Amino acid sequence: MKHLFVLLVLVFAARPTGAAYTPKEATMTARGTFDVKVTPQPADDTAGGAFSRFFLAKELQGDLAATSHGHMMAAETAVEGSAAYVALERVTGTLHGKQGSFILQHRGTMRGGDYVMDVTVVPDSGTGELTGIAGRMTIILEGGKHSYELEYSIE
């Protein structure tokens, strides 16, 4: 295990800081809407921190016709309108006619009611015809409705 850790340190240390992934295929954009069901989970032992946990279930429509299931953890601060969340979700369905699944990693913060979200396709998580997918999703919240834009490439 020690050797694997050393190897990982060397690999990441050799990469230039801030190096971005450059897709070999053309970038595509998928757009659509989604419905989400958020199910609160029981509170954890307070020794692990004061975090809220939720299960996520989504139905996505549009260029990405899929369902997803995930886990989210969130924390509120003492300042109203400020919070953070992290989540992982597995998306399974059809993206521009290609069937498979992939995992999305979420990281979001809110300050004074303003949101910043980063939703990224987990590297090497694609299956089926979506093997090799890379990309980012933008979640749009307007008028109580959810929509998405997924910029992606498939190697």
N, C-alpha and C positions, 0 to 999 in steps of 0.2 A: 504494500500500500504506500510505503514511504517513497518508493521509486516512481509510482504513478504521480504522486504529488509533485515531485521534483520535475518530472517531464512536463506536467501542466504549467508549472511556473516558468519553465524555459520557453515553452511554446508561446504563452501569452506575453512574456517579457520581450520576445523577439518581434512581436507585432508593433508597428508604430502606434503611438497613442492616438486615439480618435480615428483609427483606420475604419473605414466603412465597408460594408459588404457591397460588392458590385455585381449585380446579376448578369449572367451570361446571356439570358434571354430578354426579349423586350418586356417592359413593364406593362401590365394590364391594370385596368381599374374596374372593380365590381361595385355596384351600387344597389341599395335596396333598403328595406325597413325590417324591423324585428320587434317582437313582443318578448318581454322578459318576466319571469316569475322568480321572485326573491323569497327564499324561505329561511327565516332566522333559525339558528341552531342554539342549543343550550349554552350558557356561559361556561367558559373554561375555568379551571382552577385559577384563582387570582395570582398564584405564583408565576404564571406565564404572562401576566400583564392584563390590562383592562381592554381587551380587544373583542369586537363583535364578530361572529362568524355566520356565514350565510351559504346556502346552496343556491346555485343559479340554474335555471332552465330557460332556454331561448328557442324561439321559432323564427328563423330568418327567411325572408322572402326577397325576391329580386334575382340578380345575377348569381347570388349565393343562396340556393334553396337548401336549407339545412336545419338541423337541430343541434343544440349544444347543451352540455352539462358541465357545471364547474363549481369551484369553491372560491369564496371571497372572504377576506379578513379586513376589517376596517377599524379605524381608531378616530375618535373625536377628540378635540382639544378643549381646553377651558374657554377658548374664544369662540363665540357663536359664529358659524359660517366657515370654520376651518376644520379640516379633517383629511384623512388619507385612506387609501385602500390598495390592496394587491389582490390579484385573482389569477387563477388558471382555469381555462375551459377547453374541452375537446369539442371541436366542431366536426360534424359528420353530415355529408350530403353531396351536392353537385355544385361545382363552381364553373360557370361558363361551359357547361356540358361535361366536365370532367368529374368523376366520382372518386371519393376518398374522404380522408379526415386529416385534421391538423390540430395543433394545440396553439391557443393564444395566451400570451402572458400580458396581464394588465398591471399598470402602476398609475395611480391617480392621486392628485392632491387638490384640495379646495382651500382657498384663502379668501375670506370676505365674500364668499359665494361664487367666486370665479374658479372654474375648473381648468385643470391641466391634466390630460390623459395621454399615456403612452401605451399603445396596444400593439404588440409585436408577435409575429409568427415565430414560434420556437424553432430554432434550426433543427433540421433533420427529423421533424415530427410528422411530416406528410406521409400518407399511405395511399395505396392504390394509384390512380392516375394523378394524384396530387403529391406524389413523392418528389422531393426536391423543391417544394414551395418555400418561398421566402417573401416577407413583406410586412406591411404595417396597416393597421386598421384605424380609421378615424370614426369615432362615435359622435353622432350629432343629436343633441337633445333640444328639440324645439316644440313649443306648445304641448308639452307633455307626451310627445311622440318620439320614438327612437328610430334613427336611420344610421346607415353605415356607408363608408367608402373604404374599400380594401384595395390598396395598391400592392400588386404582387408580381412575382415572376416564378417560373418553374424551370429549373435547370434541365 
